[in-house]
């Protein structure tokens, strides 16, 4: 799945999210019970190059998120 982290937030929500210093915003939004909605986006294929996020970088990010819980 492709995920884009775009959003519009109320100031109070941003302050609460920033105070927690949590790394994974989508999960934090759910835990804080913020009202959300989604908008479908059609993603285009990458034209040039490849992602710089190797498996190891993704694994390290997952571990950081897990530790921050």
C-alpha distances in whole Angstrom, upper triangle without the diagonal:
4,6,10,13,15,18,22,24,27,29,30,26,26,29,28,24,26,29,27,25,22,19,16,17,14,16,19,19,19,22,24,23,23,22,19,18,15,15,12,12,12,10,13,13,14,18,20,20,17,15,17,15,16,16,19,18,15,17,19,17,16,20,21,19,20,24,24,23
4,7,10,12,15,19,21,25,27,28,25,24,27,26,23,24,28,26,24,21,18,15,15,13,16,19,18,19,22,23,23,22,22,18,17,14,13,11,9,9,8,10,11,12,16,18,17,15,13,16,14,16,16,19,17,14,17,19,17,16,20,21,19,21,24,23,23
4,7,9,12,16,18,21,23,24,21,20,23,23,19,21,24,22,21,18,15,12,12,10,13,15,15,16,19,20,20,19,19,15,14,11,12,10,9,11,9,12,13,14,18,19,19,17,14,16,14,17,17,19,17,14,17,18,15,15,19,19,16,19,22,21,21
4,6,9,13,15,19,21,22,19,18,21,21,18,19,22,21,20,17,15,12,11,10,14,15,14,16,19,20,20,18,18,14,14,11,11,10,9,11,9,12,14,14,18,19,19,17,15,16,15,18,19,21,18,16,19,20,16,17,20,20,17,20,23,21,22
4,6,10,12,16,17,19,15,14,17,17,14,15,19,18,16,14,12,10,8,8,12,13,12,14,17,17,17,15,16,13,13,11,12,12,11,14,13,16,18,18,21,22,22,20,17,18,16,20,20,22,18,16,19,19,16,16,20,18,16,19,21,19,20
4,7,10,14,15,17,15,13,17,18,15,16,20,19,18,17,15,13,11,10,14,15,13,15,18,18,18,15,15,12,12,10,10,12,11,14,13,16,19,19,22,23,23,22,19,20,19,23,24,25,22,20,23,23,19,20,23,21,19,22,24,22,23
4,6,10,12,14,12,11,15,15,13,15,18,18,18,16,16,14,10,10,14,14,11,14,17,15,15,12,12,9,10,9,10,13,13,16,16,20,22,23,25,27,27,25,23,24,23,26,27,28,25,23,25,25,21,22,25,23,20,23,25,22,22
4,7,10,12,10,10,13,14,13,15,18,18,18,18,18,16,13,13,16,15,12,15,17,16,15,12,11,10,10,11,12,15,16,19,20,23,25,26,28,30,30,29,26,27,26,29,30,31,28,26,28,28,24,25,27,25,23,26,27,24,24
4,6,8,6,6,10,11,10,12,15,16,16,16,17,16,12,13,15,13,10,14,15,13,13,10,10,9,11,13,15,18,19,22,23,26,28,29,31,33,33,31,28,29,27,31,31,32,28,27,29,28,24,25,27,24,22,24,26,22,22
4,5,5,6,9,10,11,12,14,16,17,17,19,18,14,15,17,15,12,15,16,13,13,10,11,11,14,16,18,21,22,26,26,30,32,32,35,36,36,35,32,32,31,34,34,35,31,30,32,31,27,27,29,26,24,26,27,24,24
4,5,5,6,9,10,11,12,15,16,17,19,18,15,17,18,16,14,17,18,14,15,12,14,15,17,19,21,24,25,28,29,32,34,34,36,37,37,36,32,32,31,34,35,35,31,30,32,30,27,28,29,26,24,27,27,23,23
4,5,5,6,9,10,11,13,15,16,18,18,15,17,17,14,13,15,15,12,13,11,13,14,18,20,22,26,27,30,31,34,36,36,39,39,39,37,34,34,32,35,35,35,32,30,32,30,27,27,28,25,23,25,25,22,22
4,5,5,6,9,10,11,13,13,15,15,11,13,14,11,9,12,12,9,10,8,10,12,15,17,20,23,24,27,28,31,33,33,36,37,36,34,31,31,29,32,32,32,29,27,28,27,24,24,25,23,20,22,23,19,19
4,5,5,6,8,10,11,12,13,13,10,13,14,11,10,14,14,11,13,11,13,14,16,18,20,23,23,27,26,29,31,31,34,34,34,32,29,28,27,30,30,30,27,25,27,25,22,23,24,21,19,21,22,18,19
4,6,5,6,9,10,12,14,15,13,15,16,13,12,16,15,12,15,13,16,17,20,22,24,27,27,30,30,33,35,34,37,37,37,35,31,31,29,32,32,32,28,27,28,26,23,24,25,22,20,22,22,18,19
4,5,5,7,9,10,13,14,11,14,14,10,10,13,12,9,12,11,14,16,19,21,24,26,27,31,30,33,35,35,38,38,37,35,31,31,29,31,31,31,28,26,27,25,22,22,23,20,18,20,19,16,16
4,5,5,7,7,10,10,8,11,11,7,8,11,10,9,12,11,14,14,18,19,22,24,25,28,27,30,32,31,34,35,34,31,28,27,25,28,28,27,24,22,23,22,18,19,20,17,14,17,17,13,14
4,5,5,8,10,11,10,13,14,10,11,15,14,12,15,14,17,18,21,22,24,26,26,29,28,31,32,31,34,34,33,31,28,26,25,27,28,27,23,23,24,22,18,19,20,17,15,18,17,13,15
4,6,8,11,13,12,15,15,12,13,16,14,12,16,15,19,20,23,24,27,29,30,33,32,35,36,35,38,38,36,34,31,29,27,30,30,28,25,25,25,23,20,21,21,17,16,18,17,13,14
4,5,9,11,10,13,12,9,11,14,12,11,14,15,18,19,22,24,26,28,29,32,31,33,34,34,37,37,35,33,29,28,25,28,27,26,23,22,22,20,17,18,17,14,13,14,13,10,10
4,6,9,10,13,13,10,12,15,14,13,17,17,20,20,23,24,26,28,28,30,29,31,32,31,34,34,32,30,26,24,22,24,24,23,20,19,20,17,15,15,15,12,11,13,12,8,10
4,6,7,10,9,7,10,12,11,12,15,15,18,18,21,21,24,25,25,28,27,29,30,29,32,32,31,28,24,23,20,22,22,21,18,17,17,15,12,12,13,10,8,10,10,6,8
4,6,9,9,8,11,13,13,14,17,17,20,19,21,21,23,24,23,26,24,26,27,26,29,29,27,24,20,19,16,19,18,17,15,13,14,12,9,10,11,8,6,9,10,7,9
4,6,6,6,9,11,11,12,15,15,17,16,18,17,20,20,20,23,21,24,25,24,28,28,26,23,20,19,16,18,18,18,15,13,14,13,10,9,11,9,6,9,11,9,10
4,5,5,6,9,10,10,12,11,14,12,15,15,17,18,19,21,21,24,25,24,28,28,27,25,21,21,19,21,21,21,18,16,17,17,13,13,15,13,10,13,15,12,12
4,6,5,7,9,10,11,10,12,10,12,12,15,16,17,19,19,22,23,24,27,28,27,25,21,22,19,22,21,22,19,16,18,18,14,14,16,15,12,14,16,14,13
4,5,5,6,9,10,11,13,12,14,15,18,19,20,23,22,25,26,27,30,31,30,27,23,24,21,22,21,22,20,17,17,17,14,13,15,14,10,11,14,12,10
4,5,5,6,9,9,12,12,15,16,19,21,22,25,24,28,29,29,32,33,32,29,26,25,23,25,24,24,21,19,19,19,16,15,16,14,11,12,14,11,10
4,6,5,6,6,8,8,11,13,16,18,20,23,23,26,28,29,32,33,32,30,26,27,24,27,26,26,24,21,22,22,18,17,19,18,14,16,18,15,14
4,5,5,6,9,9,12,13,17,19,21,24,24,27,29,30,33,35,34,31,28,28,25,27,26,27,25,22,22,23,19,18,20,19,15,16,18,16,14
4,5,8,11,12,15,17,21,22,24,27,27,31,32,33,36,37,36,33,30,30,27,29,27,27,25,23,23,23,20,18,19,18,14,15,16,14,11
4,6,9,11,15,17,20,23,25,28,28,32,33,34,37,38,37,35,31,31,29,31,30,30,27,25,25,25,22,20,22,20,16,17,19,15,14
4,6,9,12,15,19,21,23,27,28,31,33,34,38,39,38,36,32,33,30,32,31,32,29,27,27,27,24,22,24,23,19,20,22,19,17
4,6,10,13,16,19,21,25,26,29,31,32,36,37,37,34,31,32,29,32,31,32,29,27,28,28,24,23,25,23,20,21,23,20,18
4,7,11,14,17,20,23,25,28,31,32,35,37,37,35,32,33,31,33,33,34,31,28,30,30,26,25,28,26,23,24,26,23,22
4,7,10,13,16,19,21,25,27,28,32,33,34,32,29,30,28,31,30,32,29,26,28,28,25,24,26,25,22,23,26,23,22
4,7,10,13,17,18,22,25,27,30,32,32,31,28,30,28,31,30,32,30,27,29,29,26,25,28,27,24,25,28,26,24
4,7,9,13,15,18,21,23,26,29,29,27,25,27,25,28,28,30,28,25,27,28,24,24,27,26,23,25,28,26,25
4,6,10,12,16,19,21,24,27,28,26,24,27,25,28,29,31,28,26,28,29,26,26,29,28,25,28,30,28,28
4,7,10,13,16,19,21,24,25,24,22,25,24,27,27,29,27,24,27,29,26,25,29,28,26,28,31,29,29
4,6,10,13,15,18,21,22,21,20,23,22,24,25,28,26,23,26,28,25,25,28,28,25,28,31,29,29
4,7,10,13,15,18,20,19,19,22,21,24,25,28,26,23,26,28,25,26,29,29,27,30,33,31,32
4,7,9,12,15,16,15,15,18,18,20,22,24,22,20,24,25,23,23,27,27,25,28,31,30,30
4,7,9,12,14,14,14,18,18,20,22,25,23,21,25,27,24,25,29,29,28,30,33,32,33
4,6,9,11,11,12,15,16,18,20,23,21,20,23,25,23,24,28,28,27,30,32,32,33
4,6,7,7,9,12,14,16,18,21,19,19,22,24,22,23,27,27,27,29,32,31,33
4,7,9,11,14,16,18,21,24,22,22,25,27,25,27,30,30,30,33,35,35,36
4,7,10,12,15,17,20,22,20,21,24,25,24,26,29,29,30,32,34,34,36
4,7,9,12,13,16,19,17,18,21,22,22,24,27,27,27,30,32,32,34
4,6,9,10,13,15,14,14,18,19,18,20,23,24,24,26,28,29,31
4,5,7,10,13,11,11,15,16,15,17,20,20,20,23,25,25,27
4,6,10,11,9,10,13,14,13,16,18,18,19,22,23,23,26
4,7,8,6,6,10,10,10,12,15,15,16,18,20,20,22
4,5,5,6,9,10,11,12,14,16,17,18,20,21,23
4,6,5,6,9,10,10,12,14,15,16,18,20,22
4,5,5,6,9,10,10,12,14,15,16,18,20
4,5,5,6,9,10,11,12,14,15,17,19
4,5,5,6,9,10,11,12,14,15,17
4,5,5,6,9,10,10,12,14,16
4,5,5,6,9,10,11,12,15
4,5,5,6,9,10,11,13
4,5,5,6,9,10,11
4,5,5,6,9,10
4,5,5,6,9
4,5,5,7
4,5,6
4,5
4
